[in-house]
Amino acid sequence: MPKIEYVFLDFDGTLVNSLPVLYNIYDEFLKIFGFRGDKDEFNKLNGPSIEENVAYLKNKYSIPFSKEYLLQKYNEKIDEIYSEKISPFSESETALKYLKDKNYKLALVSSSKKRYVLNIINKQDWGKYFSFLISGDDLIRAKPNPDIYELACKKIDVDKLKILVVEDSYNGFLSATTAGLRCVLVGEKGILLNEVKLFLEDATK
């Protein structure tokens, strides 16, 4: 197989330990209207955009408010705690530095809003690692649709066989593979250096 040149990295659940915080936001949002969330449903919502998730919850629970109002309430909850409560996984910085030192080009591909992602990127001084960022603001259909990875591929003139995607969710995996890219999944501890080395080794076989 060709040598990997680009690594496309997901953000939430891959580089930062945000899923517990995002679950609490989802659960608190439903509580406003007298409902309780559950982990299985939340996992299905890991990947799509906030707009898509709010539309899904409105329809499923027949919440009698406009999508605009519900989206405002959901975003208010994210604004309250997202940047303050979220921290990187223990090996994220090490993995990013390793990839950069090995001359891989990195791109951040996330369904989250750009301002949420950039807030944390700037706080961690991670901007030096990434060639570009694709966010949920850049497209209409989020993961599991392939649009976000197809858009990332259009940013660069590289054979898809030379790109490796690192994701944490099945929706993200579907998005990447439907776009024709190879994708590996990380576990609950996010990206780990030894796993990164194995991913890259396997990708060249």
N, C-alpha and C positions, 0 to 999 in steps of 0.2 A: 504494500500500500504506500501511497505518497506520504512524505513527511508532513506532519501537521505544522501549519503556519499560523493559523488563527485559533484561539480558544474563545468561544462565546460563553459568557457566564451569566447565569440567572442571579438574582439578588436575594429576595426573601426566601429564607430557608436554605440557601446555598452559601452565601457569604455572611449574612446577618441572621441572628436568632430572633426573628420577628414573628414567627408563626404563633407562639403563645400569646403575644400582645395582640396580633390580628384576630385570634380566636376570641379574646376577651371583648374586642371591639364589636365583632359580629354578634356575640352573645348579648352584650349590653344593648345593642341596637334592637334586637328582637324583644328584649325585656320591656322596652319602651311601649311596645304594642301588645304586651301580655303573652309572648311566646318564649319558648326556650330553644336554644340551639343544640346541636350535637356534633360530635367530632366527625362522623361520617359525612354529614352534609357539608361541614366546613372544608373537609378535604376535597370535595368536589368543586368547591369555590376557590381552591388554590390554583391560580393560573389566570382565570378570566379577570377582566377589569372591574373596578369598583362599580362602574355604571352597569355592567352586565350582571354583577352579583346583586345589586340593589333591585334591578328589574326582575330577576329571578325570585328574590325574597318577596317582593310585592305581589307577584302572581301566585306564588305557592301559598302564602299565608293570607291572601286577599286583604292586604292592608289598605284601608280606604283613604289614602292620601296620594297626592300626585308624585310621579317619579322625581320631579324636580325638588320637592320638599324632602322626600326620603333621602335623596342623594345629598342634600345639604346637611341633614342630620347625621348621616354616615360620615361625611367628610369632617364635620365638626368633631366627632369622636376621634377620628384619626389625627386631626390637628392637635387635639389636646395632649396626646400621649406618644405619638409615633416616634418622633425624633428623640424624646427624652428617655424613653423606656427601652429602646432597642440598642443592642450592642453586637459587635462582630463575634462570630464563632472563634474559638481559641486559636485555630490554625489558619484563619483567613489571610492575615497579613503575611505569614510565612509562605503560604501557597502562592499568593500573588507575587511576592518578591522572587520566589523560585522561578515562576513562569516568565517573569520579566527578565531575569538574569540569563535565562536560557534562550532569550530572543524570540519568544512567542509573542505575537501581537494579541492583545486582549480587547474584547468588546463586552460591554455590559448590556444585557438584553432582558428587560424587566417589564412586566405588565403594570407595575406601580406607576403612579404619577411622577413626573420628572422632578418636581420640587421636593417630594419626600425622599427620593433617592439621592439627589444632589446634596440635600441637607446633611445626610450621613456621610456621603463620599467626601464632602468638604471637611467635616468634623474629623474624619479619620485620615485625611490627607491621602486619599486613594486616587485622586485625579491623575497622578503621574503614571499610574499603571495602565490606564485605558486609552485606546485609540479613539473610541467613540462610544456613545450611549444611545440605545434605542429604548424608549419608554412607552407606557400606555397612552401618552399624549400624542404619539406619532401615528396612531392607527385607529380604525373603527372596531375591528374584530380582534380581540385578544386571544391568548392561549385558551383552549387547545387548537384554535385555528392556526395555520402555518404562517399567517401574514407577517407576524413580528420577525420571524427568522428569515423569511423571504426578503423583507425590507433590509435586514442586517446584511444579507448576502449582496444586495444591490449596492451597498456602500463600498464594497471592495471588489477587486478584480481577481478573485481567487477561486480555483476549482473547489467544489463542495467537498471533495475527498480530502482536502487539506484543512478542513475545519472540523473542530471537535466542540460539541456543546456539553456543558455541565449543568445539570438541572437537579431539582429535589422532588418534583411532583410528576405524577403520571400525565397530567394535562400539559406540562412543559415538555415531557418526553414525546407526547403525541405531536405537539406543535413542531418540534425540531425534526422528528423523523418524517412527518408528512411533508416538510419542506425539503426533504432529501438529504438531511444531515445526520451524521453519527452522533449519538447522544448517550451519555452515561449519567447515572443517578447517584447522588450522595445520600447518606443516611441522616438520622436525626441530629447528628453532631456537625452537620454541614460539611464543607470542603475540608479534606484532610490531606496533608502533604504526601504521605505514602500512597494514598489512593490516587492522587494526581499523577504521580510517577508511574503507577501501574496503568492508569488510563492511557497515558501517552505511549507507553511501551506497547500495550495491546493494539493501539490505533495504527501502529506501523507494521503490524504483522499481516 
